[in-house]
Amino acid sequence: MSDPNCIFCKIIAGQIPSKKAFEDEHLLAFHDIKPWAPVHVLIIPKLHIASLADIGPEHEALMGRMLGLAPRLMRELGVTNGFRTLINSGPDGRQEVYHLHMHVMGGPRPWSQG
């Protein structure tokens, strides 16, 4: 299930290029085009889910996969001194793209934001 108007669905479909860090049948991880940290990737499900508020019990395994991928990617990308994960949800949570996504950020401080 995808949304033809969603920028992340278009990235998943290959209609918009991205610098991929990981891909399997359930998830795509790619480097953020406006990074807040030296290493900043987004992990997104290939299933279009608008926000974390839309997660139900049927998505528990998917969410576990997303969280489990974060430390693996940081190790592979050379982050050795800790990292931050962030999921914005809804307008008051500062969500900008309405496709569930997790920011994973690391690398030496200071960061430009966060």
PLY file of the C-alpha trace (Angstrom):
ply
format ascii 1.0
element vertex 114
property float x
property float y
property float z
element edge 113
property int vertex1
property int vertex2
end_header
0.00 0.00 0.00
1.42 3.37 -1.01
0.28 6.96 -1.47
0.98 8.36 -4.97
1.35 11.88 -3.51
3.81 10.90 -0.76
7.45 11.87 -1.33
8.71 8.87 0.66
6.50 6.49 -1.35
8.06 8.00 -4.48
11.54 7.39 -3.05
10.60 3.77 -2.29
9.32 3.38 -5.87
12.57 4.80 -7.28
10.82 7.83 -8.78
12.95 10.17 -6.64
16.63 9.32 -6.10
18.09 8.78 -2.65
21.42 7.75 -1.16
20.41 4.37 0.25
21.98 3.01 3.41
19.82 -0.16 3.61
16.91 -1.82 1.86
14.96 -5.04 2.29
11.39 -6.09 1.55
10.00 -4.15 4.56
12.25 -1.12 5.11
14.29 1.50 3.33
16.97 3.61 5.01
18.54 6.57 3.27
20.66 9.59 4.10
18.75 12.77 4.97
19.17 15.55 2.40
19.30 18.16 5.20
21.34 16.39 7.90
21.36 17.62 11.47
24.39 15.49 12.36
27.46 14.08 10.58
25.52 10.83 10.08
21.75 11.26 9.63
19.63 8.56 8.07
15.89 8.05 7.83
14.41 4.60 8.28
10.99 4.21 6.67
8.60 1.31 6.21
7.76 0.45 2.62
4.14 0.23 3.75
2.61 3.72 3.75
1.68 4.54 7.35
1.04 8.24 7.82
2.37 8.63 11.37
3.25 6.85 14.58
-0.28 7.65 15.78
-1.56 5.23 13.12
0.44 2.25 14.41
-1.57 -0.70 15.66
-0.79 -4.15 17.05
-0.40 -5.45 13.49
2.65 -3.17 13.07
4.60 -4.32 16.14
7.04 -6.49 14.18
7.65 -3.68 11.68
8.42 -1.21 14.45
10.78 -3.73 16.03
12.58 -4.09 12.70
12.97 -0.31 12.45
14.41 0.00 15.96
16.65 -3.03 15.48
18.09 -1.61 12.29
19.18 1.68 13.90
22.23 0.41 15.85
23.31 -1.83 12.97
23.30 1.12 10.55
25.16 3.37 12.95
27.90 0.75 13.41
28.15 0.25 9.63
28.36 4.02 9.10
31.15 4.42 11.64
29.23 5.92 14.56
30.97 4.68 17.71
30.09 7.09 20.52
26.28 6.96 20.60
23.40 8.08 18.44
19.93 9.57 18.68
16.64 8.24 17.34
13.64 10.49 16.76
10.11 9.97 15.43
7.99 13.09 14.98
4.26 12.47 14.97
1.53 14.88 13.91
1.55 18.67 13.59
2.33 19.34 17.26
5.10 16.72 17.09
6.70 18.65 14.20
6.08 15.94 11.60
6.73 17.36 8.13
6.35 14.30 5.87
3.27 12.20 6.56
4.89 8.81 6.07
6.17 7.22 9.27
9.92 7.71 9.51
12.61 7.46 12.14
15.59 9.80 12.15
18.81 8.14 13.33
21.62 10.61 13.97
25.18 10.26 15.21
28.74 11.37 14.87
30.91 13.87 16.68
29.33 16.90 18.31
28.43 19.69 17.86
25.52 18.96 15.56
23.76 21.63 13.53
20.46 20.89 15.32
18.98 18.51 17.87
0 1
1 2
2 3
3 4
4 5
5 6
6 7
7 8
8 9
9 10
10 11
11 12
12 13
13 14
14 15
15 16
16 17
17 18
18 19
19 20
20 21
21 22
22 23
23 24
24 25
25 26
26 27
27 28
28 29
29 30
30 31
31 32
32 33
33 34
34 35
35 36
36 37
37 38
38 39
39 40
40 41
41 42
42 43
43 44
44 45
45 46
46 47
47 48
48 49
49 50
50 51
51 52
52 53
53 54
54 55
55 56
56 57
57 58
58 59
59 60
60 61
61 62
62 63
63 64
64 65
65 66
66 67
67 68
68 69
69 70
70 71
71 72
72 73
73 74
74 75
75 76
76 77
77 78
78 79
79 80
80 81
81 82
82 83
83 84
84 85
85 86
86 87
87 88
88 89
89 90
90 91
91 92
92 93
93 94
94 95
95 96
96 97
97 98
98 99
99 100
100 101
101 102
102 103
103 104
104 105
105 106
106 107
107 108
108 109
109 110
110 111
111 112
112 113
